[in-house]
Amino acid sequence: MKTYYNDPAADPTTRALELVREVAAYLRANPPAGLESVSTYANGNINALNIFYAGDRPPQWGKGLWPHRLAIEPTQDIGLGKHIAITR
C-alpha cells in the first residue's frame, strides 16, 4: 500500500489527500476506543491529528509521501460527530 502513496511519478498532494480520506473511512468503519473523548472545536473538527508512516521516501524532494501540511475540503467525517479538517 505504501508503494502506491509513495510513487514518485504521482502528484504527492493528491496521494496525501487519498491517504487522509482512507484513514477517515477506516476510522468511520472501526471507531477506536475513546474516540468520543477526543478534543474537538464546537463544529466537531478534531483539534489535531497526525498521520505517521514508516520507511523511506523517494530521493527527489517533494515526491511521494513527505512530511507537510495540506488542506482538505470538505472535512472528513470519522463518526461520533468528529471530523478531520486539514488546513494549511
A tleap script that builds the chain and sets N, CA, C and O, in Angstrom:
source leaprc.protein.ff14SB
mol = sequence {
  NMET LYS THR TYR TYR ASN ASP PRO ALA ALA
  ASP PRO THR THR ARG ALA LEU GLU LEU VAL
  ARG GLU VAL ALA ALA TYR LEU ARG ALA ASN
  PRO PRO ALA GLY LEU GLU SER VAL SER THR
  TYR ALA ASN GLY ASN ILE ASN ALA LEU ASN
  ILE PHE TYR ALA GLY ASP ARG PRO PRO GLN
  TRP GLY LYS GLY LEU TRP PRO HIE ARG LEU
  ALA ILE GLU PRO THR GLN ASP ILE GLY LEU
  GLY LYS HIE ILE ALA ILE THR CARG
}
set mol.1.N position { 0.817 -1.183 0.000 }
set mol.1.CA position { 0.000 0.000 0.000 }
set mol.1.C position { 0.873 1.264 0.000 }
set mol.1.O position { 0.568 2.212 -0.724 }
set mol.2.N position { 1.948 1.296 0.794 }
set mol.2.CA position { 2.780 2.485 0.824 }
set mol.2.C position { 3.401 2.755 -0.539 }
set mol.2.O position { 3.605 3.912 -0.907 }
set mol.3.N position { 3.702 1.711 -1.287 }
set mol.3.CA position { 4.270 1.889 -2.615 }
set mol.3.C position { 3.349 2.752 -3.470 }
set mol.3.O position { 3.821 3.604 -4.222 }
set mol.4.N position { 2.050 2.541 -3.363 }
set mol.4.CA position { 1.081 3.333 -4.126 }
set mol.4.C position { 1.178 4.809 -3.746 }
set mol.4.O position { 1.279 5.668 -4.622 }
set mol.5.N position { 1.146 5.110 -2.445 }
set mol.5.CA position { 1.186 6.504 -1.990 }
set mol.5.C position { 2.546 7.139 -2.176 }
set mol.5.O position { 2.644 8.361 -2.287 }
set mol.6.N position { 3.590 6.342 -2.214 }
set mol.6.CA position { 4.950 6.850 -2.276 }
set mol.6.C position { 5.499 6.890 -3.698 }
set mol.6.O position { 6.703 7.067 -3.883 }
set mol.7.N position { 4.653 6.733 -4.694 }
set mol.7.CA position { 5.064 6.715 -6.095 }
set mol.7.C position { 5.600 8.087 -6.498 }
set mol.7.O position { 4.840 9.055 -6.508 }
set mol.8.N position { 6.894 8.199 -6.833 }
set mol.8.CA position { 7.458 9.499 -7.183 }
set mol.8.C position { 6.889 10.081 -8.482 }
set mol.8.O position { 7.049 11.274 -8.740 }
set mol.9.N position { 6.232 9.261 -9.298 }
set mol.9.CA position { 5.650 9.752 -10.544 }
set mol.9.C position { 4.273 10.378 -10.326 }
set mol.9.O position { 3.773 11.091 -11.196 }
set mol.10.N position { 3.662 10.120 -9.177 }
set mol.10.CA position { 2.316 10.630 -8.901 }
set mol.10.C position { 2.387 11.977 -8.191 }
set mol.10.O position { 3.393 12.307 -7.562 }
set mol.11.N position { 1.319 12.744 -8.297 }
set mol.11.CA position { 1.240 14.026 -7.592 }
set mol.11.C position { 1.178 13.758 -6.086 }
set mol.11.O position { 0.250 13.095 -5.624 }
set mol.12.N position { 2.153 14.265 -5.306 }
set mol.12.CA position { 2.191 13.937 -3.880 }
set mol.12.C position { 1.002 14.481 -3.092 }
set mol.12.O position { 0.554 13.843 -2.141 }
set mol.13.N position { 0.489 15.640 -3.468 }
set mol.13.CA position { -0.655 16.197 -2.750 }
set mol.13.C position { -1.890 15.338 -2.969 }
set mol.13.O position { -2.635 15.068 -2.027 }
set mol.14.N position { -2.113 14.907 -4.202 }
set mol.14.CA position { -3.257 14.043 -4.496 }
set mol.14.C position { -3.174 12.758 -3.686 }
set mol.14.O position { -4.165 12.326 -3.098 }
set mol.15.N position { -1.995 12.149 -3.655 }
set mol.15.CA position { -1.842 10.893 -2.917 }
set mol.15.C position { -1.992 11.118 -1.414 }
set mol.15.O position { -2.578 10.279 -0.729 }
set mol.16.N position { -1.480 12.230 -0.884 }
set mol.16.CA position { -1.638 12.513 0.544 }
set mol.16.C position { -3.109 12.689 0.898 }
set mol.16.O position { -3.558 12.200 1.935 }
set mol.17.N position { -3.864 13.380 0.048 }
set mol.17.CA position { -5.305 13.544 0.291 }
set mol.17.C position { -6.019 12.202 0.246 }
set mol.17.O position { -6.911 11.950 1.056 }
set mol.18.N position { -5.643 11.344 -0.681 }
set mol.18.CA position { -6.230 9.999 -0.745 }
set mol.18.C position { -5.964 9.243 0.553 }
set mol.18.O position { -6.852 8.576 1.083 }
set mol.19.N position { -4.748 9.349 1.057 }
set mol.19.CA position { -4.393 8.654 2.284 }
set mol.19.C position { -5.243 9.154 3.452 }
set mol.19.O position { -5.741 8.351 4.241 }
set mol.20.N position { -5.412 10.462 3.570 }
set mol.20.CA position { -6.227 11.023 4.654 }
set mol.20.C position { -7.673 10.548 4.527 }
set mol.20.O position { -8.304 10.204 5.526 }
set mol.21.N position { -8.192 10.529 3.315 }
set mol.21.CA position { -9.570 10.058 3.125 }
set mol.21.C position { -9.702 8.578 3.494 }
set mol.21.O position { -10.715 8.168 4.060 }
set mol.22.N position { -8.688 7.782 3.178 }
set mol.22.CA position { -8.730 6.370 3.556 }
set mol.22.C position { -8.649 6.199 5.073 }
set mol.22.O position { -9.315 5.330 5.636 }
set mol.23.N position { -7.846 7.016 5.727 }
set mol.23.CA position { -7.775 6.978 7.191 }
set mol.23.C position { -9.140 7.327 7.775 }
set mol.23.O position { -9.603 6.659 8.699 }
set mol.24.N position { -9.789 8.362 7.248 }
set mol.24.CA position { -11.117 8.754 7.736 }
set mol.24.C position { -12.123 7.623 7.534 }
set mol.24.O position { -12.917 7.337 8.429 }
set mol.25.N position { -12.098 6.987 6.380 }
set mol.25.CA position { -13.019 5.878 6.110 }
set mol.25.C position { -12.760 4.724 7.075 }
set mol.25.O position { -13.699 4.101 7.569 }
set mol.26.N position { -11.494 4.444 7.339 }
set mol.26.CA position { -11.157 3.368 8.270 }
set mol.26.C position { -11.674 3.693 9.669 }
set mol.26.O position { -12.253 2.833 10.333 }
set mol.27.N position { -11.465 4.937 10.118 }
set mol.27.CA position { -11.923 5.325 11.451 }
set mol.27.C position { -13.452 5.289 11.555 }
set mol.27.O position { -13.994 4.937 12.602 }
set mol.28.N position { -14.140 5.652 10.476 }
set mol.28.CA position { -15.610 5.564 10.478 }
set mol.28.C position { -16.062 4.120 10.647 }
set mol.28.O position { -16.990 3.841 11.406 }
set mol.29.N position { -15.411 3.209 9.945 }
set mol.29.CA position { -15.789 1.796 9.977 }
set mol.29.C position { -15.293 1.093 11.241 }
set mol.29.O position { -15.881 0.098 11.665 }
set mol.30.N position { -14.223 1.598 11.841 }
set mol.30.CA position { -13.597 0.963 13.007 }
set mol.30.C position { -13.280 2.015 14.069 }
set mol.30.O position { -12.110 2.278 14.345 }
set mol.31.N position { -14.317 2.622 14.670 }
set mol.31.CA position { -14.032 3.689 15.638 }
set mol.31.C position { -13.187 3.182 16.803 }
set mol.31.O position { -13.548 2.199 17.450 }
set mol.32.N position { -12.076 3.842 17.070 }
set mol.32.CA position { -11.218 3.389 18.165 }
set mol.32.C position { -11.844 3.700 19.522 }
set mol.32.O position { -12.630 4.638 19.653 }
set mol.33.N position { -11.493 2.911 20.517 }
set mol.33.CA position { -11.961 3.182 21.874 }
set mol.33.C position { -11.497 4.574 22.282 }
set mol.33.O position { -10.348 4.943 22.037 }
set mol.34.N position { -12.364 5.330 22.888 }
set mol.34.CA position { -12.016 6.660 23.355 }
set mol.34.C position { -12.256 7.768 22.351 }
set mol.34.O position { -12.015 8.935 22.660 }
set mol.35.N position { -12.729 7.431 21.141 }
set mol.35.CA position { -12.947 8.464 20.134 }
set mol.35.C position { -13.912 9.534 20.635 }
set mol.35.O position { -13.764 10.711 20.305 }
set mol.36.N position { -14.893 9.129 21.424 }
set mol.36.CA position { -15.881 10.102 21.894 }
set mol.36.C position { -15.260 11.170 22.788 }
set mol.36.O position { -15.842 12.243 22.944 }
set mol.37.N position { -14.108 10.909 23.373 }
set mol.37.CA position { -13.487 11.891 24.257 }
set mol.37.C position { -12.379 12.699 23.576 }
set mol.37.O position { -11.708 13.496 24.232 }
set mol.38.N position { -12.178 12.502 22.268 }
set mol.38.CA position { -11.174 13.276 21.537 }
set mol.38.C position { -11.594 14.746 21.535 }
set mol.38.O position { -12.760 15.063 21.300 }
set mol.39.N position { -10.657 15.624 21.794 }
set mol.39.CA position { -10.923 17.058 21.879 }
set mol.39.C position { -11.247 17.635 20.497 }
set mol.39.O position { -10.510 17.428 19.534 }
set mol.40.N position { -12.370 18.364 20.423 }
set mol.40.CA position { -12.792 18.981 19.166 }
set mol.40.C position { -13.183 20.430 19.401 }
set mol.40.O position { -13.418 20.860 20.530 }
set mol.41.N position { -13.247 21.171 18.300 }
set mol.41.CA position { -13.826 22.509 18.330 }
set mol.41.C position { -15.343 22.367 18.353 }
set mol.41.O position { -15.856 21.256 18.215 }
set mol.42.N position { -16.061 23.456 18.523 }
set mol.42.CA position { -17.528 23.428 18.597 }
set mol.42.C position { -18.161 22.803 17.355 }
set mol.42.O position { -19.234 22.205 17.439 }
set mol.43.N position { -17.500 22.939 16.199 }
set mol.43.CA position { -18.060 22.394 14.956 }
set mol.43.C position { -17.760 20.907 14.767 }
set mol.43.O position { -18.145 20.329 13.750 }
set mol.44.N position { -17.080 20.280 15.726 }
set mol.44.CA position { -16.774 18.855 15.635 }
set mol.44.C position { -15.427 18.548 15.021 }
set mol.44.O position { -15.024 17.385 14.987 }
set mol.45.N position { -14.716 19.552 14.533 }
set mol.45.CA position { -13.395 19.315 13.948 }
set mol.45.C position { -12.394 18.970 15.045 }
set mol.45.O position { -12.304 19.665 16.057 }
set mol.46.N position { -11.649 17.895 14.836 }
set mol.46.CA position { -10.637 17.472 15.797 }
set mol.46.C position { -9.547 18.538 15.868 }
set mol.46.O position { -9.123 19.074 14.845 }
set mol.47.N position { -9.097 18.840 17.091 }
set mol.47.CA position { -8.094 19.886 17.284 }
set mol.47.C position { -6.782 19.581 16.569 }
set mol.47.O position { -6.177 20.479 15.983 }
set mol.48.N position { -6.337 18.335 16.609 }
set mol.48.CA position { -5.079 17.979 15.957 }
set mol.48.C position { -5.084 16.492 15.626 }
set mol.48.O position { -5.614 15.679 16.383 }
set mol.49.N position { -4.496 16.151 14.502 }
set mol.49.CA position { -4.373 14.745 14.094 }
set mol.49.C position { -3.072 14.604 13.315 }
set mol.49.O position { -2.816 15.353 12.372 }
set mol.50.N position { -2.269 13.654 13.710 }
set mol.50.CA position { -1.037 13.352 12.989 }
set mol.50.C position { -1.161 11.973 12.375 }
set mol.50.O position { -1.656 11.044 13.012 }
set mol.51.N position { -0.717 11.843 11.152 }
set mol.51.CA position { -0.666 10.549 10.483 }
set mol.51.C position { 0.805 10.261 10.222 }
set mol.51.O position { 1.479 11.004 9.508 }
set mol.52.N position { 1.291 9.179 10.806 }
set mol.52.CA position { 2.691 8.808 10.660 }
set mol.52.C position { 2.820 7.606 9.733 }
set mol.52.O position { 1.936 6.750 9.685 }
set mol.53.N position { 3.899 7.551 9.016 }
set mol.53.CA position { 4.195 6.392 8.180 }
set mol.53.C position { 5.657 6.031 8.392 }
set mol.53.O position { 6.474 6.880 8.749 }
set mol.54.N position { 5.970 4.784 8.173 }
set mol.54.CA position { 7.337 4.309 8.387 }
set mol.54.C position { 8.017 4.054 7.053 }
set mol.54.O position { 7.365 3.762 6.051 }
set mol.55.N position { 9.314 4.167 7.057 }
set mol.55.CA position { 10.081 3.824 5.869 }
set mol.55.C position { 10.644 5.021 5.148 }
set mol.55.O position { 10.500 6.165 5.579 }
set mol.56.N position { 11.283 4.731 4.052 }
set mol.56.CA position { 11.946 5.757 3.264 }
set mol.56.C position { 10.973 6.443 2.331 }
set mol.56.O position { 9.858 5.973 2.101 }
set mol.57.N position { 11.421 7.563 1.800 }
set mol.57.CA position { 10.684 8.263 0.758 }
set mol.57.C position { 11.574 8.333 -0.468 }
set mol.57.O position { 12.777 8.089 -0.372 }
set mol.58.N position { 11.002 8.665 -1.626 }
set mol.58.CA position { 11.849 8.790 -2.816 }
set mol.58.C position { 12.934 9.842 -2.591 }
set mol.58.O position { 12.731 10.768 -1.806 }
set mol.59.N position { 14.079 9.722 -3.261 }
set mol.59.CA position { 15.172 10.660 -3.041 }
set mol.59.C position { 14.912 12.074 -3.577 }
set mol.59.O position { 15.597 13.017 -3.182 }
set mol.60.N position { 13.934 12.228 -4.468 }
set mol.60.CA position { 13.655 13.549 -5.011 }
set mol.60.C position { 12.821 14.354 -4.008 }
set mol.60.O position { 11.865 13.832 -3.434 }
set mol.61.N position { 13.185 15.628 -3.800 }
set mol.61.CA position { 12.446 16.475 -2.879 }
set mol.61.C position { 11.021 16.659 -3.383 }
set mol.61.O position { 10.795 16.878 -4.573 }
set mol.62.N position { 10.065 16.569 -2.468 }
set mol.62.CA position { 8.674 16.819 -2.802 }
set mol.62.C position { 7.999 15.721 -3.599 }
set mol.62.O position { 6.945 15.953 -4.190 }
set mol.63.N position { 8.574 14.544 -3.629 }
set mol.63.CA position { 7.986 13.418 -4.361 }
set mol.63.C position { 7.533 12.360 -3.371 }
set mol.63.O position { 8.137 12.196 -2.311 }
set mol.64.N position { 6.468 11.640 -3.716 }
set mol.64.CA position { 5.967 10.588 -2.831 }
set mol.64.C position { 5.441 11.166 -1.526 }
set mol.64.O position { 5.080 12.342 -1.465 }
set mol.65.N position { 5.396 10.339 -0.480 }
set mol.65.CA position { 4.968 10.805 0.829 }
set mol.65.C position { 6.096 11.598 1.464 }
set mol.65.O position { 7.239 11.143 1.500 }
set mol.66.N position { 5.781 12.762 1.955 }
set mol.66.CA position { 6.774 13.567 2.643 }
set mol.66.C position { 6.047 14.427 3.673 }
set mol.66.O position { 4.899 14.818 3.460 }
set mol.67.N position { 6.706 14.719 4.774 }
set mol.67.CA position { 6.047 15.467 5.852 }
set mol.67.C position { 5.668 16.875 5.409 }
set mol.67.O position { 6.523 17.655 4.989 }
set mol.68.N position { 4.404 17.187 5.506 }
set mol.68.CA position { 3.936 18.532 5.187 }
set mol.68.C position { 2.512 18.701 5.672 }
set mol.68.O position { 1.864 17.740 6.087 }
set mol.69.N position { 2.036 19.925 5.618 }
set mol.69.CA position { 0.641 20.229 5.922 }
set mol.69.C position { -0.066 20.478 4.610 }
set mol.69.O position { 0.543 20.921 3.635 }
set mol.70.N position { -1.366 20.187 4.591 }
set mol.70.CA position { -2.138 20.442 3.386 }
set mol.70.C position { -3.568 20.743 3.762 }
set mol.70.O position { -3.957 20.595 4.921 }
set mol.71.N position { -4.345 21.159 2.800 }
set mol.71.CA position { -5.755 21.477 3.032 }
set mol.71.C position { -6.620 20.391 2.423 }
set mol.71.O position { -6.307 19.859 1.358 }
set mol.72.N position { -7.707 20.066 3.100 }
set mol.72.CA position { -8.653 19.086 2.569 }
set mol.72.C position { -10.063 19.624 2.767 }
set mol.72.O position { -10.448 20.008 3.871 }
set mol.73.N position { -10.795 19.645 1.721 }
set mol.73.CA position { -12.196 20.066 1.755 }
set mol.73.C position { -13.002 19.042 0.986 }
set mol.73.O position { -12.506 18.568 -0.037 }
set mol.74.N position { -14.154 18.676 1.374 }
set mol.74.CA position { -14.753 19.069 2.649 }
set mol.74.C position { -14.108 18.300 3.789 }
set mol.74.O position { -13.276 17.420 3.564 }
set mol.75.N position { -14.499 18.639 5.024 }
set mol.75.CA position { -13.976 17.897 6.163 }
set mol.75.C position { -14.375 16.429 6.016 }
set mol.75.O position { -15.367 16.108 5.362 }
set mol.76.N position { -13.608 15.564 6.620 }
set mol.76.CA position { -13.850 14.128 6.533 }
set mol.76.C position { -14.473 13.638 7.836 }
set mol.76.O position { -13.841 13.705 8.890 }
set mol.77.N position { -15.702 13.150 7.769 }
set mol.77.CA position { -16.410 12.636 8.935 }
set mol.77.C position { -15.800 11.309 9.352 }
set mol.77.O position { -15.615 10.418 8.524 }
set mol.78.N position { -15.486 11.175 10.639 }
set mol.78.CA position { -14.951 9.904 11.134 }
set mol.78.C position { -15.887 9.266 12.158 }
set mol.78.O position { -15.511 8.303 12.825 }
set mol.79.N position { -17.086 9.788 12.284 }
set mol.79.CA position { -18.066 9.203 13.188 }
set mol.79.C position { -18.114 9.887 14.538 }
set mol.79.O position { -17.205 10.625 14.918 }
set mol.80.N position { -19.193 9.626 15.252 }
set mol.80.CA position { -19.407 10.174 16.593 }
set mol.80.C position { -19.305 11.697 16.616 }
set mol.80.O position { -18.864 12.276 17.609 }
set mol.81.N position { -19.710 12.346 15.526 }
set mol.81.CA position { -19.679 13.800 15.454 }
set mol.81.C position { -18.289 14.386 15.321 }
set mol.81.O position { -18.112 15.589 15.518 }
set mol.82.N position { -17.303 13.576 14.993 }
set mol.82.CA position { -15.919 14.048 14.860 }
set mol.82.C position { -15.573 14.168 13.374 }
set mol.82.O position { -16.030 13.380 12.546 }
set mol.83.N position { -14.755 15.173 13.059 }
set mol.83.CA position { -14.367 15.441 11.675 }
set mol.83.C position { -12.878 15.727 11.594 }
set mol.83.O position { -12.279 16.269 12.522 }
set mol.84.N position { -12.295 15.349 10.464 }
set mol.84.CA position { -10.919 15.724 10.163 }
set mol.84.C position { -11.002 16.906 9.206 }
set mol.84.O position { -11.562 16.797 8.116 }
set mol.85.N position { -10.442 18.027 9.620 }
set mol.85.CA position { -10.382 19.221 8.786 }
set mol.85.C position { -8.936 19.651 8.722 }
set mol.85.O position { -8.378 20.118 9.715 }
set mol.86.N position { -8.331 19.497 7.572 }
set mol.86.CA position { -6.926 19.833 7.430 }
set mol.86.C position { -6.815 21.169 6.724 }
set mol.86.O position { -7.412 21.383 5.669 }
set mol.87.N position { -6.050 22.055 7.314 }
set mol.87.CA position { -5.852 23.388 6.722 }
set mol.87.C position { -4.375 23.675 6.617 }
set mol.87.O position { -3.553 23.061 7.298 }
set mol.88.N position { -4.056 24.604 5.764 }
set mol.88.CA position { -2.656 24.998 5.579 }
set mol.88.C position { -2.217 25.906 6.682 }
set mol.88.O position { -1.067 26.344 6.700 }
savepdb mol mol.pdb
quit
